[in-house]
Amino acid sequence: MDKRSDESFDDKFPNGIFAVPKDSRVKVRKLFEYCQEKGITPDKLSEKEIEKFLDRKSK
């Protein structure tokens, strides 16, 4: 992934905030690659699709 791709991904979050629940982590690179393959932006993902990229921490 080149720097321009990284910047393009960041542009999808105009306020610069990547909010994540404290009990989860987001697999951001895999999310970006998935969106590129599908030709969509992260805000167009369904909740089911988003779940694929969450790494839930066990309590």
Secondary structure as UniProt FT lines:
FT   HELIX           3..11
FT   TURN            14..15
FT   TURN            22..23
FT   STRAND          24..26
FT   HELIX           28..38
FT   HELIX           42..44
FT   HELIX           47..51
FT   TURN            52..53
FT   STRAND          54..56
//
